[in-house]
């Protein structure tokens, strides 16, 4: 039984990672569209791209990663997911601001002229903060937002 539980938890973590990777593509894509193509400021661009990725991730996690929790009202889960995500954003935003100031000058010194130091610094900072926030999101959402029902039979009968 313990091996089955470990297998389920590993599958959930891997699925959460796949969903997170999809969210990261959305995050990077929207961020670069806004910041590099449309020349929006980097911090608001980061907040917008994060928000769109969060919405995508909620839907995919509810449907695919944690389907056994769908008997919980979607609005309740969305609210909890939103709270966790806002906390993640509060972790991410100052960390991103700090890292971009550190990484842009470093990129200017060490990265060949293939990409601008700003683009490299922004994307390195974004990659780091995505990793940090992903760990936060997984553990808090796993044990709060997408907590398994106390009685698995309720889940089966409630669907």
Residue frames as a rotation matrix with the C-alpha (Angstrom) as fourth column:
UNK 1
0.567 0.824 0.000 0.00
0.824 -0.567 0.000 0.00
0.000 0.000 -1.000 0.00
UNK 2
0.431 -0.485 -0.761 2.83
0.163 -0.788 0.594 2.43
-0.888 -0.380 -0.260 0.85
UNK 3
-0.645 -0.693 0.323 4.45
0.408 0.045 0.912 1.76
-0.646 0.720 0.254 -2.53
UNK 4
-0.101 0.708 0.699 1.18
0.977 -0.062 0.204 2.59
0.188 0.703 -0.686 -4.29
UNK 5
0.780 0.384 -0.493 0.88
0.526 -0.830 0.186 5.87
-0.338 -0.405 -0.850 -2.34
UNK 6
-0.061 -0.890 -0.453 4.47
0.119 -0.457 0.881 6.79
-0.991 0.000 0.134 -3.24
UNK 7
-0.652 -0.137 0.746 3.73
0.713 0.224 0.664 6.01
-0.258 0.965 -0.048 -6.87
UNK 8
0.382 0.874 0.301 0.63
0.911 -0.411 0.040 8.22
0.159 0.259 -0.953 -6.81
UNK 9
0.700 -0.163 -0.695 2.51
0.249 -0.857 0.451 11.07
-0.669 -0.489 -0.560 -5.15
UNK 10
-0.446 -0.895 0.023 5.37
0.264 -0.107 0.959 10.76
-0.855 0.433 0.284 -7.64
UNK 11
-0.374 0.393 0.840 2.91
0.925 0.096 0.368 10.77
0.064 0.914 -0.400 -10.54
UNK 12
0.719 0.674 -0.172 1.24
0.690 -0.721 0.065 13.87
-0.080 -0.165 -0.983 -9.09
UNK 13
0.313 -0.682 -0.662 4.58
0.110 -0.666 0.738 15.63
-0.944 -0.303 -0.133 -8.66
UNK 14
-0.673 -0.576 0.464 5.60
0.487 0.126 0.864 14.77
-0.556 0.808 0.195 -12.23
UNK 15
0.010 0.766 0.643 2.26
0.972 -0.159 0.173 15.94
0.235 0.624 -0.746 -13.59
UNK 16
0.765 0.193 -0.615 2.57
0.436 -0.858 0.272 19.12
-0.475 -0.476 -0.740 -11.52
UNK 17
-0.196 -0.939 -0.284 5.99
0.168 -0.317 0.933 19.57
-0.966 0.136 0.220 -13.12
UNK 18
-0.588 0.064 0.806 4.57
0.804 0.150 0.575 19.11
-0.083 0.987 -0.140 -16.64
UNK 19
0.547 0.827 0.131 1.80
0.823 -0.560 0.096 21.60
0.152 0.056 -0.987 -15.88
UNK 20
0.553 -0.425 -0.716 4.45
0.241 -0.742 0.626 23.92
-0.797 -0.519 -0.308 -14.46
UNK 21
-0.564 -0.775 0.285 6.53
0.472 -0.019 0.881 23.55
-0.677 0.631 0.377 -17.64
UNK 22
-0.149 0.613 0.776 3.50
0.939 -0.158 0.305 24.50
0.310 0.774 -0.552 -19.74
UNK 23
0.815 0.446 -0.371 2.90
0.563 -0.762 0.321 27.42
-0.139 -0.470 -0.872 -17.40
UNK 24
0.073 -0.886 -0.458 6.56
0.320 -0.414 0.852 28.40
-0.945 -0.209 0.254 -17.76
UNK 25
-0.595 -0.209 0.776 6.22
0.797 -0.028 0.603 28.49
-0.104 0.978 0.183 -21.55
UNK 26
0.428 0.816 0.388 3.23
0.789 -0.547 0.279 30.80
0.440 0.187 -0.878 -21.12
UNK 27
0.731 -0.193 -0.655 5.12
0.425 -0.622 0.658 32.84
-0.534 -0.759 -0.373 -18.52
UNK 28
-0.336 -0.939 -0.076 8.28
0.437 -0.227 0.871 33.23
-0.835 0.259 0.486 -20.64
UNK 29
-0.446 0.187 0.875 6.32
0.888 -0.030 0.459 33.78
0.113 0.982 -0.153 -23.86
UNK 30
0.633 0.750 0.193 4.02
0.695 -0.660 0.285 36.46
0.341 -0.046 -0.939 -22.50
UNK 31
0.551 -0.498 -0.669 6.85
0.393 -0.553 0.735 38.09
-0.736 -0.668 -0.109 -20.54
UNK 32
-0.509 -0.845 0.161 9.10
0.526 -0.158 0.836 38.34
-0.681 0.511 0.525 -23.59
UNK 33
-0.128 0.565 0.815 6.25
0.919 -0.241 0.312 39.54
0.373 0.789 -0.488 -25.79
UNK 34
0.835 0.536 -0.126 5.42
0.537 -0.742 0.401 42.30
0.122 -0.403 -0.907 -23.33
UNK 35
0.605 -0.633 -0.483 8.93
0.174 -0.486 0.856 43.27
-0.777 -0.602 -0.184 -22.18
UNK 36
-0.386 -0.906 0.173 11.05
0.336 0.036 0.941 42.68
-0.859 0.422 0.290 -25.29
UNK 37
-0.527 0.239 0.816 8.64
0.843 0.025 0.537 43.17
0.108 0.971 -0.215 -28.18
UNK 38
0.396 0.813 0.427 6.12
0.688 -0.571 0.449 45.67
0.608 0.116 -0.785 -26.81
UNK 39
-0.494 -0.789 0.366 8.65
0.315 -0.555 -0.770 47.35
0.810 -0.265 0.523 -24.44
UNK 40
0.718 0.661 0.218 6.47
-0.078 -0.235 0.969 47.23
0.692 -0.713 -0.117 -21.32
UNK 41
0.030 -0.699 0.714 8.39
-0.953 -0.236 -0.192 47.60
0.303 -0.674 -0.673 -18.05
UNK 42
-0.536 -0.385 -0.751 9.80
-0.321 0.916 -0.241 44.29
0.781 0.112 -0.614 -16.82
UNK 43
-0.969 0.165 0.186 8.11
-0.131 0.299 -0.945 44.12
-0.211 -0.940 -0.268 -13.40
UNK 44
-0.086 0.994 -0.072 4.52
-0.745 -0.112 -0.658 44.62
-0.662 -0.003 0.750 -14.68
UNK 45
0.067 0.043 -0.997 5.30
-0.878 0.476 -0.038 42.27
0.473 0.878 0.070 -17.58
UNK 46
-0.838 -0.445 -0.315 6.42
-0.225 0.808 -0.545 39.65
0.497 -0.386 -0.777 -15.06
UNK 47
-0.719 0.635 0.283 3.21
-0.327 0.051 -0.944 40.08
-0.614 -0.771 0.171 -13.01
UNK 48
0.179 0.809 -0.560 0.96
-0.930 -0.047 -0.366 39.76
-0.322 0.586 0.744 -16.10
UNK 49
-0.142 -0.287 -0.947 2.80
-0.692 0.713 -0.112 36.73
0.708 0.640 -0.300 -17.47
UNK 50
-0.976 -0.205 0.079 2.71
-0.187 0.587 -0.787 35.10
0.115 -0.783 -0.611 -14.04
UNK 51
-0.415 0.894 0.168 -1.04
-0.595 -0.127 -0.794 35.69
-0.688 -0.429 0.585 -13.71
UNK 52
0.306 0.510 -0.804 -1.82
-0.945 0.265 -0.191 34.09
0.116 0.819 0.563 -17.07
UNK 53
-0.482 -0.552 -0.680 0.39
-0.422 0.827 -0.372 31.11
0.768 0.108 -0.632 -16.25
UNK 54
-0.912 0.171 0.373 -1.36
-0.324 0.254 -0.911 30.71
-0.251 -0.952 -0.177 -12.87
UNK 55
0.038 0.993 -0.108 -4.80
-0.856 -0.023 -0.516 30.59
-0.515 0.112 0.850 -14.46
UNK 56
0.206 -0.075 -0.976 -3.60
-0.762 0.613 -0.208 27.95
0.614 0.786 0.069 -16.93
UNK 57
-0.738 -0.622 -0.261 -1.96
-0.317 0.662 -0.679 25.95
0.595 -0.419 -0.686 -14.16
UNK 58
-0.584 0.608 0.538 -5.07
-0.636 0.069 -0.768 25.96
-0.504 -0.791 0.346 -11.97
UNK 59
0.412 0.809 -0.420 -7.22
-0.897 0.277 -0.346 24.53
-0.164 0.519 0.839 -14.74
UNK 60
0.140 -0.421 -0.896 -4.70
-0.553 0.718 -0.424 21.84
0.821 0.555 -0.132 -15.73
UNK 61
-0.862 -0.485 0.144 -3.92
-0.374 0.418 -0.828 20.85
0.342 -0.768 -0.542 -12.14
UNK 62
-0.318 0.828 0.463 -7.59
-0.767 0.063 -0.639 20.55
-0.558 -0.558 0.614 -11.24
UNK 63
0.602 0.615 -0.509 -8.38
-0.798 0.436 -0.417 18.44
-0.035 0.657 0.753 -14.30
UNK 64
0.560 -0.445 -0.699 -5.22
-0.302 0.676 -0.672 16.36
0.772 0.587 0.245 -14.72
UNK 65
-0.468 -0.882 0.049 -2.84
-0.354 0.136 -0.925 16.45
0.810 -0.451 -0.376 -11.75
UNK 66
-0.968 0.161 0.193 -5.35
-0.159 0.205 -0.966 16.21
-0.195 -0.965 -0.173 -8.90
UNK 67
-0.564 0.801 -0.200 -8.56
-0.341 -0.005 0.940 14.87
0.752 0.598 0.276 -10.49
UNK 68
-0.378 0.405 -0.832 -9.56
0.712 0.702 0.018 13.13
0.591 -0.586 -0.554 -7.25
UNK 69
-0.713 0.069 -0.697 -10.22
0.542 -0.577 -0.611 16.54
-0.445 -0.814 0.374 -5.70
UNK 70
-0.894 0.334 0.298 -12.76
0.057 -0.576 0.816 17.72
0.443 0.746 0.496 -8.26
UNK 71
0.004 0.933 -0.360 -15.65
0.811 0.207 0.547 17.15
0.585 -0.294 -0.756 -5.86
UNK 72
-0.300 -0.165 -0.940 -14.36
0.717 -0.689 -0.107 20.18
-0.629 -0.706 0.325 -3.96
UNK 73
0.756 0.655 -0.021 -16.12
0.485 -0.581 -0.654 23.25
-0.440 0.484 -0.756 -5.37
UNK 74
0.198 -0.696 0.691 -14.04
0.918 -0.115 -0.379 24.85
0.343 0.709 0.616 -8.12
UNK 75
0.547 0.050 0.836 -14.54
-0.004 -0.998 0.062 28.34
0.837 -0.037 -0.546 -6.71
UNK 76
0.953 -0.235 0.190 -13.16
-0.190 0.020 0.982 27.25
-0.235 -0.972 -0.026 -3.34
UNK 77
0.437 -0.835 0.334 -10.11
0.766 0.540 0.348 25.67
-0.471 0.104 0.876 -5.00
UNK 78
0.262 -0.321 0.910 -9.62
0.718 -0.566 -0.406 28.66
0.645 0.759 0.083 -7.30
UNK 79
0.834 0.072 0.547 -9.71
-0.259 -0.824 0.504 30.97
0.487 -0.562 -0.669 -4.28
UNK 80
0.797 -0.577 0.179 -7.17
0.051 0.359 0.932 28.84
-0.602 -0.733 0.315 -2.41
UNK 81
0.289 -0.696 0.658 -5.01
0.947 0.310 -0.088 28.50
-0.142 0.648 0.748 -5.54
UNK 82
0.515 -0.020 0.857 -5.22
0.365 -0.900 -0.240 32.27
0.776 0.436 -0.456 -5.97
UNK 83
0.944 -0.167 0.285 -4.12
-0.330 -0.453 0.828 32.89
-0.009 -0.876 -0.483 -2.39
UNK 84
0.528 -0.785 0.325 -1.16
0.467 0.588 0.660 30.53
-0.709 -0.197 0.677 -2.80
UNK 85
0.252 -0.404 0.879 -0.31
0.945 -0.094 -0.314 32.16
0.209 0.910 0.358 -6.13
UNK 86
0.775 0.026 0.631 -0.46
-0.023 -0.997 0.069 35.70
0.631 -0.068 -0.773 -4.70
UNK 87
0.815 -0.548 0.189 1.88
-0.206 0.030 0.978 34.56
-0.541 -0.836 -0.089 -1.94
UNK 88
0.304 -0.699 0.647 4.10
0.815 0.543 0.203 33.09
-0.493 0.465 0.735 -4.67
UNK 89
0.492 -0.066 0.868 3.94
0.614 -0.680 -0.400 36.40
0.617 0.730 -0.294 -6.52
UNK 90
0.929 -0.140 0.343 4.99
-0.328 -0.743 0.583 38.19
0.173 -0.654 -0.736 -3.32
UNK 91
0.495 -0.806 0.324 7.99
0.231 0.481 0.846 35.85
-0.838 -0.344 0.424 -3.16
UNK 92
0.267 -0.345 0.900 8.69
0.936 0.314 -0.157 36.14
-0.228 0.885 0.407 -6.88
UNK 93
0.815 0.179 0.550 8.47
0.435 -0.817 -0.379 39.89
0.382 0.548 -0.744 -7.51
UNK 94
0.815 -0.572 0.092 11.12
-0.534 -0.680 0.503 41.21
-0.225 -0.459 -0.859 -5.12
UNK 95
0.252 -0.735 0.630 13.36
0.174 0.675 0.717 38.23
-0.952 -0.071 0.297 -5.89
UNK 96
0.446 -0.021 0.895 12.99
0.892 0.098 -0.442 38.93
-0.078 0.995 0.062 -9.63
UNK 97
0.955 -0.053 0.291 13.73
-0.003 -0.985 -0.170 42.64
0.296 0.162 -0.941 -9.11
UNK 98
0.584 -0.781 0.223 16.85
-0.466 -0.097 0.880 41.79
-0.665 -0.617 -0.420 -7.10
UNK 99
0.170 -0.533 0.829 18.08
0.459 0.787 0.412 39.14
-0.872 0.310 0.378 -9.53
UNK 100
0.707 0.096 0.701 17.57
0.702 -0.217 -0.678 41.21
0.087 0.971 -0.221 -12.68
UNK 101
0.908 -0.402 0.121 19.69
-0.413 -0.907 0.082 44.01
0.077 -0.125 -0.989 -11.22
UNK 102
0.279 -0.817 0.505 22.39
-0.421 0.369 0.829 41.46
-0.863 -0.444 -0.241 -10.43
UNK 103
0.131 -0.185 0.974 22.19
0.511 0.855 0.094 39.39
-0.850 0.485 0.207 -13.64
UNK 104
0.947 0.239 0.215 21.90
0.304 -0.444 -0.843 42.07
-0.106 0.864 -0.493 -16.35
UNK 105
0.600 -0.789 -0.135 25.37
-0.786 -0.612 0.085 43.50
-0.150 0.055 -0.987 -15.63
UNK 106
-0.086 -0.624 0.777 26.81
-0.333 0.753 0.568 39.97
-0.939 -0.210 -0.273 -15.39
UNK 107
0.491 0.341 0.802 25.24
0.595 0.541 -0.594 39.05
-0.636 0.769 0.063 -18.72
UNK 108
0.976 -0.144 -0.165 26.80
-0.215 -0.784 -0.583 42.19
-0.046 0.604 -0.795 -20.22
UNK 109
0.195 -0.971 0.135 30.24
-0.886 -0.116 0.448 40.96
-0.420 -0.207 -0.884 -19.16
UNK 110
-0.509 -0.517 0.688 29.99
-0.420 0.847 0.326 37.24
-0.752 -0.123 -0.648 -19.93
UNK 111
0.260 0.666 0.699 27.38
0.408 0.580 -0.705 36.62
-0.875 0.469 -0.121 -22.62
UNK 112
-0.750 -0.525 0.402 28.35
0.566 -0.197 0.800 36.96
-0.341 0.828 0.445 -26.28
UNK 113
-0.755 0.383 -0.532 26.51
-0.400 -0.912 -0.089 39.61
-0.519 0.146 0.842 -28.29
UNK 114
-0.875 0.482 0.035 24.01
0.373 0.627 0.684 37.06
0.308 0.611 -0.729 -29.57
UNK 115
0.288 0.953 -0.090 21.34
0.774 -0.176 0.608 38.43
0.564 -0.245 -0.789 -27.20
UNK 116
0.078 -0.242 0.967 21.24
-0.290 -0.934 -0.210 41.66
0.954 -0.265 -0.143 -25.27
UNK 117
-0.873 -0.447 -0.194 22.32
0.073 0.273 -0.959 41.55
0.482 -0.852 -0.206 -21.62
UNK 118
-0.569 0.735 0.370 18.85
-0.810 -0.425 -0.403 42.76
-0.139 -0.529 0.837 -20.64
UNK 119
0.356 0.716 -0.600 17.11
-0.787 0.576 0.220 39.84
0.504 0.394 0.769 -22.37
UNK 120
-0.155 -0.501 -0.851 19.57
0.091 0.851 -0.517 37.33
0.984 -0.158 -0.086 -20.89
UNK 121
-0.949 -0.252 0.190 19.40
-0.134 -0.221 -0.966 38.87
0.285 -0.942 0.176 -17.41
UNK 122
-0.252 0.941 0.226 15.60
-0.968 -0.245 -0.059 39.02
0.000 -0.234 0.972 -17.43
UNK 123
0.447 0.486 -0.751 15.24
-0.589 0.792 0.162 35.42
0.673 0.370 0.640 -18.57
UNK 124
-0.461 -0.643 -0.612 17.81
0.171 0.612 -0.772 34.05
0.871 -0.461 -0.172 -16.12
UNK 125
-0.892 0.193 0.409 16.07
-0.452 -0.420 -0.787 35.92
0.020 -0.887 0.462 -13.29
UNK 126
0.067 0.991 -0.117 12.70
-0.988 0.082 0.134 34.62
0.143 0.107 0.984 -14.46
UNK 127
0.154 -0.067 -0.986 13.98
-0.229 0.968 -0.102 31.02
0.961 0.241 0.134 -14.66
UNK 128
-0.825 -0.520 -0.220 15.30
0.110 0.235 -0.966 31.19
0.554 -0.821 -0.137 -11.10
UNK 129
-0.725 0.580 0.371 12.14
-0.659 -0.430 -0.617 32.68
-0.199 -0.692 0.694 -9.63
UNK 130
0.201 0.785 -0.586 9.95
-0.830 0.455 0.324 30.18
0.521 0.421 0.743 -11.50
UNK 131
-0.216 -0.368 -0.905 11.89
0.087 0.915 -0.393 27.34
0.973 -0.164 -0.165 -9.86
UNK 132
-0.984 -0.165 0.064 11.61
-0.034 -0.179 -0.983 28.84
0.174 -0.970 0.170 -6.38
UNK 133
-0.449 0.884 0.126 7.90
-0.869 -0.400 -0.290 29.59
-0.206 -0.240 0.949 -6.71
UNK 134
0.019 0.443 -0.897 7.17
-0.595 0.726 0.346 26.18
0.804 0.526 0.277 -8.26
UNK 135
-0.659 -0.311 -0.684 8.40
0.310 0.717 -0.624 24.43
0.685 -0.624 -0.376 -5.11
UNK 136
-0.921 0.382 0.079 6.34
-0.283 -0.513 -0.810 26.76
-0.269 -0.768 0.581 -2.92
UNK 137
-0.226 0.902 -0.368 3.26
-0.969 -0.171 0.176 26.24
0.096 0.397 0.913 -5.09
UNK 138
-0.241 0.136 -0.961 3.54
-0.262 0.944 0.199 22.46
0.934 0.300 -0.191 -5.21
UNK 139
-0.808 -0.168 -0.565 3.80
0.408 0.531 -0.742 21.89
0.425 -0.830 -0.360 -1.49
UNK 140
-0.838 0.541 -0.070 1.21
-0.305 -0.571 -0.762 24.43
-0.452 -0.617 0.644 -0.39
UNK 141
-0.200 0.808 -0.555 -1.27
-0.968 -0.073 0.242 23.49
0.155 0.585 0.796 -3.13
UNK 142
-0.446 -0.019 -0.895 -0.77
-0.174 0.983 0.065 19.76
0.878 0.185 -0.441 -2.60
UNK 143
-0.751 0.046 -0.658 -1.54
0.597 0.473 -0.648 19.96
0.281 -0.880 -0.383 1.09
UNK 144
-0.677 0.562 -0.475 -4.17
0.031 -0.623 -0.782 22.71
-0.735 -0.544 0.404 1.04
UNK 145
-0.339 0.572 -0.747 -5.81
-0.872 -0.488 0.022 23.50
-0.353 0.659 0.664 -2.31
UNK 146
0.112 0.304 -0.946 -5.76
-0.760 0.639 0.115 19.99
0.640 0.706 0.303 -3.77
UNK 147
-0.651 -0.258 0.714 -5.86
-0.719 0.511 -0.471 18.04
-0.243 -0.820 -0.518 -0.53
UNK 148
-0.761 0.369 -0.534 -7.31
-0.015 0.812 0.584 14.58
0.649 0.452 -0.612 -1.08
UNK 149
0.191 0.905 0.380 -10.77
-0.642 -0.177 0.746 14.08
0.742 -0.386 0.547 0.34
UNK 150
-0.372 -0.304 0.877 -10.82
-0.915 0.281 -0.290 12.49
-0.159 -0.910 -0.382 3.80
UNK 151
-0.031 0.454 0.891 -13.12
-0.131 0.881 -0.454 9.75
-0.991 -0.131 0.032 2.56
UNK 152
-0.884 -0.396 -0.249 -12.26
-0.281 0.022 0.960 8.49
-0.375 0.918 -0.130 -0.96
UNK 153
-0.572 0.746 0.342 -15.78
0.802 0.596 0.040 6.97
-0.174 0.297 -0.939 -1.24
UNK 154
0.214 0.621 -0.754 -17.23
0.369 -0.766 -0.527 10.48
-0.905 -0.165 -0.393 -0.92
UNK 155
-0.454 -0.493 -0.742 -15.19
-0.497 -0.552 0.670 11.45
-0.740 0.673 0.006 -3.94
UNK 156
-0.986 0.064 0.155 -16.49
0.158 0.665 0.730 8.56
-0.057 0.744 -0.666 -6.00
UNK 157
-0.253 0.967 -0.038 -20.09
0.940 0.236 -0.246 9.08
-0.229 -0.098 -0.969 -4.93
UNK 158
0.133 0.296 -0.946 -19.89
0.294 -0.923 -0.247 12.86
-0.947 -0.245 -0.209 -5.26
UNK 159
-0.769 -0.539 -0.344 -18.80
-0.145 -0.378 0.915 12.92
-0.622 0.753 0.212 -8.90
